[in-house]
Amino acid sequence: MAVEVLTTADGRAKTAVSHAHAATWRAARAAGTPIAIGRAAPPDQPARPARPDLLDPRDVPQRKPGSPEGRLALLHAVAHIELNAVDLHWDIIARFSDTAMPIGFYDDWVKAADEESKHFNLMCDRLEAQGSHYGALPAHAGMWRAAEDTADDLLGRLAVVPMVLEARGLDVTPNMIEVFKRAGDKDTVAALNVIYAEEVHHVSYGSKWFNFLCGRDNRDPTPVFHGLVRRYFHGALKPPFNEEKRAESGMPPDFYWPLAAGS
């Protein structure tokens, strides 16, 4: 199931497959059906549509968020992030199936992938309502780098993807919501509020399973996290941090402040 999502190129089609497989998983779990996780070989790169053009982060045009063009660019950027998140969450299921994990690990990442699929479609709906679409603008080519860098390290993947990249979303989304409130775009505000609430859960899944693995190996999670982020994440973490939502997701300040820019 995970590999089918990863090898589906079109964004809307990818999320439809993701939703379908998540529903199958939930039904099997609700019925108490015995589940064998199985093995499959995920692709090094997920299938993607021909557009958007993927650029080096330094080459992606910067637009002022207060302008209509800037708000469209923000929506496009969030859609791109959410599509990558769909692939990242199915990839963690397929890529690390040789590591014995409780069934709850799969429950969490299937749910996260299902929600990211909803988030991508919410952003596409908002783009299309304003006469645009996903693929109309260039996008960040570096989104999959975290997956490539941590392809052989489950702890590293948990540290960098949910606990750094998705936690960053908790920091920046409130300001994004304010941009659309000021523009009077109630539908986009509603969509972003859904994303904001659910991303807390995704960060918490990362924190939960990171701490589980550290505990199973009798390792102190804080220095392990610091070492993995310094190894795999390219650059310092950028304050200000949303300490309330990070705490809600199971990330205490001593995890991220020592990694902050200027610390």
C-alpha positions in Angstrom: 0.0 0.0 0.0 2.7 2.5 1.0 4.7 1.8 -2.2 1.6 2.3 -4.4 1.2 5.8 -2.9 4.9 6.5 -3.4 4.8 5.5 -7.1 1.6 7.5 -7.9 2.7 10.7 -9.6 -0.4 13.1 -9.8 -1.0 14.8 -6.5 -4.8 14.4 -6.4 -4.4 10.7 -7.5 -1.7 10.1 -4.9 -3.9 11.5 -2.1 -6.9 9.4 -3.4 -4.8 6.2 -3.1 -3.6 7.4 0.3 -7.1 7.9 1.6 -8.3 4.6 0.2 -5.4 2.6 1.8 -5.9 4.4 5.1 -9.6 3.5 5.1 -8.7 -0.1 4.4 -6.2 -0.1 7.3 -8.8 1.5 9.7 -11.4 -1.0 8.7 -9.1 -4.0 9.3 -8.0 -2.6 12.7 -11.6 -2.0 13.7 -12.6 -5.5 12.7 -9.7 -7.0 14.7 -8.3 -8.6 11.6 -4.8 -10.0 12.1 -2.4 -7.8 10.1 1.0 -8.8 8.6 3.0 -5.7 7.9 5.0 -7.3 5.1 8.0 -6.0 3.2 8.3 -3.8 0.1 11.0 -1.8 -1.6 10.1 1.9 -1.6 11.6 4.0 -4.4 14.5 6.3 -3.7 12.4 9.2 -5.0 8.6 9.3 -5.0 6.7 9.8 -8.2 5.8 13.4 -8.8 3.8 15.3 -11.4 5.6 17.1 -14.2 4.8 20.4 -12.5 5.8 22.3 -10.4 9.4 23.0 -11.5 11.6 22.1 -8.6 14.3 24.7 -7.9 17.2 25.1 -5.4 15.7 26.8 -2.4 17.8 29.9 -3.1 16.2 30.2 -6.6 12.6 30.0 -5.5 11.1 33.5 -6.0 10.3 35.4 -2.8 7.0 37.2 -2.8 5.6 39.6 -0.2 2.8 37.7 1.8 0.7 40.8 2.0 0.0 40.8 -1.8 -2.5 38.6 -3.6 0.5 37.0 -5.5 2.3 36.5 -2.2 -0.7 34.8 -0.6 -1.0 32.5 -3.7 2.7 31.6 -3.3 2.1 30.8 0.4 -0.7 28.5 -0.5 1.3 26.8 -3.2 4.3 26.4 -0.8 2.0 24.7 1.8 0.5 22.4 -0.8 4.0 21.4 -1.8 5.0 20.7 1.8 1.8 18.7 2.4 2.4 16.5 -0.7 5.9 15.8 0.4 4.5 14.9 3.9 2.1 12.3 2.3 5.1 10.6 0.8 7.3 10.9 3.9 4.7 9.2 6.1 4.1 6.3 3.8 7.9 6.1 3.2 8.6 5.6 6.9 6.1 2.7 6.9 7.7 0.9 3.9 11.4 1.8 4.4 11.8 0.7 8.0 9.6 -2.5 8.1 12.7 -4.5 9.0 12.6 -2.8 12.5 10.2 -4.5 14.8 7.7 -1.9 16.0 4.3 -2.1 17.8 1.2 -2.0 15.6 0.5 1.5 17.0 3.5 2.8 15.1 1.6 1.9 11.8 -1.7 3.3 13.2 0.0 6.6 13.8 1.7 7.0 10.4 -1.2 5.8 8.4 -3.4 8.4 10.2 -0.7 11.1 9.6 -0.5 10.2 5.9 -4.3 10.3 5.6 -4.4 13.7 7.3 -1.6 15.1 5.1 -3.5 13.9 2.1 -6.5 16.0 3.3 -4.2 19.0 3.9 -2.9 18.8 0.3 -6.4 18.8 -1.1 -7.5 21.6 1.1 -4.6 23.8 -0.2 -5.4 22.7 -3.8 -9.0 23.6 -3.3 -8.0 27.1 -2.1 -5.6 27.6 -5.0 -8.2 26.6 -7.5 -10.9 28.8 -5.9 -8.6 31.7 -6.7 -7.9 30.7 -10.3 -4.6 28.9 -9.7 -3.5 25.3 -9.1 -0.7 23.2 -7.7 2.1 23.2 -10.2 1.5 26.8 -11.3 4.6 28.1 -9.4 8.1 26.7 -8.9 8.7 24.9 -5.7 11.5 23.9 -3.2 13.6 21.0 -4.5 15.1 20.2 -1.1 12.0 18.7 0.6 13.0 15.1 0.0 16.5 15.6 1.1 15.7 14.6 4.7 14.3 11.3 3.5 17.4 10.6 1.5 19.7 11.5 4.3 17.9 9.3 6.8 17.1 6.4 4.5 19.0 4.0 6.7 18.3 5.5 10.1 14.8 5.3 11.7 15.8 7.4 14.7 17.3 10.0 12.4 14.1 10.1 10.3 12.0 10.6 13.4 14.3 13.3 14.7 14.5 15.3 11.4 11.1 14.9 9.8 8.4 15.2 12.5 10.5 16.6 15.3 12.3 19.3 13.2 10.6 19.9 9.9 7.0 19.4 11.1 7.7 21.2 14.4 8.8 24.2 12.3 5.3 24.2 10.9 3.9 24.7 14.4 6.2 27.8 14.7 5.2 29.5 11.4 1.5 28.6 10.8 0.0 31.1 13.3 1.6 34.0 11.4 0.4 32.5 8.1 -3.2 32.3 9.5 -2.9 36.0 10.5 -1.9 36.9 6.9 -5.1 35.4 5.5 -7.2 36.8 8.4 -6.0 40.3 7.4 -7.0 39.6 3.8 -10.5 38.5 4.8 -10.0 35.0 3.4 -12.1 33.0 5.9 -12.0 29.8 3.9 -8.2 29.7 3.9 -8.1 30.5 7.6 -10.4 27.6 8.3 -8.2 25.2 6.2 -5.0 26.4 7.9 -6.6 26.0 11.3 -7.4 22.3 10.5 -3.8 21.8 9.4 -2.4 23.5 12.4 -4.4 21.4 14.9 -3.5 18.1 13.2 0.2 18.9 12.7 0.5 18.9 16.5 -0.4 15.2 16.4 2.2 14.4 13.7 5.0 16.0 15.8 3.7 14.0 18.8 3.9 10.8 16.9 7.6 11.5 16.1 8.3 12.4 19.7 6.5 9.3 21.0 8.3 6.8 18.7 11.7 8.5 19.1 11.4 8.2 22.9 10.1 4.6 22.5 13.2 3.6 20.5 15.6 5.4 22.9 13.9 3.7 25.9 14.1 0.3 24.2 17.9 0.8 23.8 18.3 2.4 27.2 19.6 5.7 25.7 19.0 9.2 26.9 16.8 10.8 24.2 17.9 14.4 24.6 21.6 14.0 23.6 20.6 11.4 21.0 18.3 13.9 19.4 20.9 16.6 19.4 23.5 14.4 17.8 21.1 13.2 15.1 19.9 16.7 14.2 23.4 18.0 14.0 24.2 15.0 11.7 21.3 15.1 9.4 19.7 18.6 9.5 21.5 21.2 7.4 21.6 24.4 9.5 20.6 25.6 12.9 17.0 25.7 14.2 15.3 29.1 13.8 13.5 30.7 16.8 11.0 32.0 17.8 9.6 28.6 18.8 6.0 27.8 19.5 6.8 26.4 22.9 3.2 25.8 23.9 2.4 23.6 20.9 5.9 21.9 21.0 5.3 21.0 24.6 1.8 19.7 23.7 3.5 17.4 21.1 6.0 16.1 23.7 9.0 18.2 22.8 10.5 20.0 25.9 12.7 23.1 25.4 15.9 21.3 26.1 15.4 19.3 22.9 15.5 22.3 20.5 16.9 25.4 22.3 20.5 24.0 22.3 20.2 23.6 18.5 18.9 27.2 17.9 20.7 29.7 15.8 23.0 31.8 18.0 22.9 29.4 20.9 
